[in-house]
Amino acid sequence: MGENETIRTIKNRRAIRDYDTSKEVPDDLVYKVIEAGGFAPSAENQQPWRIIVVKDKKLQEFIGQKAVDRTIELFGRATPREELERRLSYIESKASRERTIDILISGARFEYIKGKPETNGAPVLLVLAVDQTHVGNSQATLRGTGGVYGWSSPRHAVIAGSMMMQNMALAASALGLGSCVSSVQLDHFDDVGEISEKINIPYPHWVPILCLTLGYALNERTLGPPRQGPEEITFVNKWGKPFKGGKE
């Protein structure tokens, strides 16, 4: 059976970090991306998510600088270079691998979040926040439920928000837009609090967990890291017996 358009979109999606800054992203496309995100599943349809569309370049730069600073701290100081080489060993070209390591340890890998034209930055930044009280005692929802017998777990909101983010990334690709999911600027409690304050997120009830850049790709990106096939990551009934999907 051949692949359909949905499967092709999933397989062809790539993380885009260089954008054509001469092209603005129309609001109606941003709307469609977010609308598609809202069709992600969530427990009891509580939809524990909110999106902040950030176009203000000062705000983008503030958020992007957090990502740059944390990347320098994480990869430039805390992680040994030999560990970076091991983790990036899938890049066959040594020159390309060294170049990738250099942009990691310098923080340059996340300059695109700032939205600056001189670094081919993204025209639009979406910040995804989730309701940390979900499920159980969150606010009224479309179904008017009060949760599942008092169970309250932020994990449900993070799962739902992650699925929403994937929907948005795929929708962007289907609409001809480039996108890239990032979280490094939201991995440290201090940064979460400061970013929340900067864009008026009512933290800690609502917590930003992921960002998505949007724009038109500067260059077509056709290559990506290799993926493990189902036979490498899937077992039948119990761990250890590979699932071959009809392939012997």
C-alpha positions as CSV (number, residue, x, y, z in Angstrom):
1,M,0.0,0.0,0.0
2,G,1.4,3.4,-1.0
3,E,1.9,6.3,1.3
4,N,-0.8,9.0,1.5
5,E,-0.3,12.7,1.9
6,T,-0.5,12.6,5.7
7,I,2.3,10.0,6.0
8,R,4.4,11.9,3.5
9,T,4.0,15.1,5.5
10,I,5.1,13.3,8.7
11,K,8.1,11.8,7.1
12,N,9.2,15.0,5.2
13,R,8.9,17.4,8.1
14,R,12.2,18.9,9.1
15,A,13.4,21.3,11.8
16,I,14.1,24.6,10.1
17,R,16.5,27.0,11.8
18,D,17.2,29.4,8.9
19,Y,14.3,31.6,7.7
20,D,13.7,33.9,4.7
21,T,13.2,37.1,6.7
22,S,12.0,38.9,3.6
23,K,8.7,37.0,3.9
24,E,6.3,37.7,6.6
25,V,4.0,34.9,7.8
26,P,0.3,35.9,7.3
27,D,-1.9,35.9,10.4
28,D,-4.3,33.6,8.7
29,L,-1.7,30.9,8.3
30,V,-0.6,31.3,11.9
31,Y,-4.3,30.9,12.8
32,K,-4.6,27.7,10.7
33,V,-1.5,26.3,12.4
34,I,-2.9,26.9,15.9
35,E,-6.3,25.7,14.8
36,A,-4.8,22.4,13.7
37,G,-3.0,22.2,17.1
38,G,-6.3,22.6,18.9
39,F,-7.5,19.3,17.4
40,A,-5.0,17.3,19.4
41,P,-6.5,14.9,21.9
42,S,-6.6,15.8,25.6
43,A,-8.0,13.9,28.6
44,E,-11.8,14.6,28.8
45,N,-11.4,17.2,26.1
46,Q,-10.1,19.7,28.7
47,Q,-7.8,21.3,26.2
48,P,-5.3,22.5,28.9
49,W,-3.3,24.7,26.5
50,R,-2.8,28.4,25.6
51,I,-0.7,29.9,22.8
52,I,1.1,33.2,22.9
53,V,1.9,34.5,19.4
54,V,5.1,36.5,19.8
55,K,6.1,38.9,16.9
56,D,7.6,41.7,19.0
57,K,11.3,41.4,18.3
58,K,12.4,42.6,21.8
59,L,10.3,39.8,23.3
60,Q,11.7,37.3,20.8
61,E,15.2,38.3,21.5
62,F,14.6,38.0,25.3
63,I,13.3,34.5,24.9
64,G,15.9,33.5,22.3
65,Q,18.8,34.8,24.5
66,K,17.6,32.4,27.2
67,A,18.0,29.5,24.8
68,V,21.5,30.8,23.7
69,D,22.7,31.2,27.3
70,R,21.4,27.8,28.4
71,T,22.9,26.1,25.4
72,I,26.3,27.6,26.1
73,E,26.0,26.5,29.7
74,L,24.8,23.0,28.8
75,F,27.0,22.1,25.8
76,G,29.8,24.6,26.1
77,R,30.6,24.0,29.7
78,A,28.7,21.0,31.3
79,T,29.0,18.5,28.5
80,P,32.5,17.1,27.5
81,R,33.3,17.4,23.8
82,E,33.8,13.7,23.5
83,E,30.2,13.2,24.6
84,L,29.0,15.6,22.0
85,E,31.0,13.8,19.4
86,R,29.4,10.5,20.5
87,R,25.9,11.9,20.4
88,L,26.4,13.4,17.0
89,S,28.2,10.4,15.5
90,Y,25.3,9.8,13.1
91,I,26.7,12.8,11.1
92,E,29.1,10.9,8.8
93,S,31.1,13.9,7.6
94,K,33.7,14.9,10.3
95,A,33.7,18.5,9.1
96,S,29.9,18.7,9.4
97,R,30.0,17.1,12.8
98,E,32.6,19.6,14.1
99,R,30.7,22.5,12.6
100,T,27.5,21.3,14.4
101,I,29.4,21.0,17.7
102,D,30.8,24.5,17.3
103,I,27.4,26.1,16.8
104,L,26.2,24.2,19.8
105,I,28.9,25.2,22.3
106,S,28.7,28.8,21.0
107,G,24.9,29.0,21.4
108,A,24.6,29.9,17.7
109,R,22.3,27.0,17.1
110,F,19.5,28.9,18.8
111,E,20.0,32.4,17.4
112,Y,17.1,31.8,15.0
113,I,14.7,32.1,17.9
114,K,15.5,35.8,18.4
115,G,14.0,36.6,15.0
116,K,16.8,38.8,13.8
117,P,17.2,39.2,10.0
118,E,21.0,39.1,10.2
119,T,20.9,35.6,11.6
120,N,18.0,34.4,9.4
121,G,15.7,34.4,12.5
122,A,12.1,33.3,12.6
123,P,9.4,35.9,11.9
124,V,7.0,34.3,14.4
125,L,7.5,32.5,17.7
126,L,4.7,30.6,19.4
127,V,4.9,29.9,23.1
128,L,2.8,27.0,24.4
129,A,1.7,27.1,28.0
130,V,-0.3,24.3,29.8
131,D,-2.6,24.3,32.8
132,Q,-0.5,22.7,35.6
133,T,-3.7,21.8,37.6
134,H,-5.0,19.5,34.9
135,V,-6.8,17.0,35.4
136,G,-9.0,17.2,38.4
137,N,-9.5,20.7,39.7
138,S,-9.0,22.8,36.5
139,Q,-11.3,25.5,35.3
140,A,-14.6,24.7,33.5
141,T,-14.2,23.2,30.1
142,L,-16.3,22.6,27.0
143,R,-17.7,19.4,28.5
144,G,-18.0,21.0,32.0
145,T,-16.2,18.1,33.6
146,G,-14.5,18.4,37.0
147,G,-11.8,15.9,36.3
148,V,-11.5,12.2,37.0
149,Y,-12.6,11.7,40.6
150,G,-10.1,14.2,42.0
151,W,-7.1,12.9,40.1
152,S,-4.9,15.9,39.3
153,S,-1.7,15.4,37.4
154,P,0.4,18.0,35.4
155,R,1.6,15.0,33.3
156,H,-1.7,14.9,31.4
157,A,-1.4,18.6,30.4
158,V,2.2,18.1,29.3
159,I,1.2,15.1,27.2
160,A,-1.7,17.0,25.6
161,G,0.4,20.0,25.0
162,S,3.1,18.0,23.3
163,M,0.5,16.4,21.0
164,M,-0.8,19.9,20.2
165,M,2.8,21.0,19.4
166,Q,3.3,18.1,17.0
167,N,0.0,18.9,15.3
168,M,1.2,22.5,14.8
169,A,4.5,21.5,13.4
170,L,2.9,19.1,10.9
171,A,0.3,21.7,10.0
172,A,3.1,24.2,9.3
173,S,4.8,21.8,7.0
174,A,1.6,21.0,5.2
175,L,1.0,24.8,4.7
176,G,4.5,25.3,3.2
177,L,6.0,26.8,6.4
178,G,9.2,25.9,8.2
179,S,9.1,25.3,11.9
180,C,11.2,24.2,14.8
181,V,10.2,23.0,18.3
182,S,12.5,24.2,21.1
183,S,12.5,23.8,24.9
184,V,16.0,24.7,26.0
185,Q,14.8,28.2,27.0
186,L,12.2,26.6,29.2
187,D,14.2,23.8,30.8
188,H,15.3,25.8,33.8
189,F,12.9,27.0,36.5
190,D,14.4,30.5,36.6
191,D,13.9,30.9,32.8
192,V,10.4,29.7,33.0
193,G,9.5,32.2,35.7
194,E,11.2,35.1,33.9
195,I,9.7,34.3,30.5
196,S,6.2,33.9,32.1
197,E,6.5,37.3,33.7
198,K,7.7,38.9,30.5
199,I,4.7,37.7,28.4
200,N,2.2,37.8,31.3
201,I,1.6,34.0,31.7
202,P,-0.1,33.5,35.0
203,Y,2.6,31.2,36.3
204,P,2.7,28.8,38.1
205,H,-1.0,27.9,37.4
206,W,-0.1,28.1,33.7
207,V,3.4,26.9,32.7
208,P,5.2,27.5,29.4
209,I,6.7,24.2,28.2
210,L,7.6,24.5,24.5
211,C,8.1,27.0,21.7
212,L,7.6,26.7,18.0
213,T,9.2,29.1,15.4
214,L,7.4,29.7,12.2
215,G,8.5,31.2,8.9
216,Y,9.4,30.3,5.3
217,A,12.6,28.2,5.0
218,L,15.6,30.0,3.6
219,N,16.8,26.8,2.1
220,E,15.2,23.5,1.3
221,R,16.2,20.9,3.9
222,T,15.9,17.4,2.6
223,L,18.3,15.5,4.8
224,G,17.8,14.5,8.5
225,P,19.2,12.1,11.0
226,P,18.5,8.5,10.4
227,R,15.5,6.9,12.0
228,Q,15.2,3.5,13.6
229,G,12.8,1.2,11.9
230,P,9.8,-0.4,13.7
231,E,11.7,-3.7,13.9
232,E,14.4,-1.9,16.0
233,I,12.1,-0.2,18.5
234,T,9.0,-2.5,18.7
235,F,8.3,-5.7,20.5
236,V,5.4,-8.2,20.4
237,N,3.6,-8.9,23.6
238,K,6.7,-8.6,25.8
239,W,10.0,-6.8,25.7
240,G,12.6,-8.6,23.6
241,K,10.6,-10.2,20.8
242,P,11.0,-7.9,17.8
243,F,7.9,-6.8,15.8
244,K,8.7,-7.2,12.1
245,G,5.4,-6.0,10.6
246,G,5.1,-8.9,8.2
247,K,8.8,-8.6,7.1
248,E,10.8,-11.8,7.6
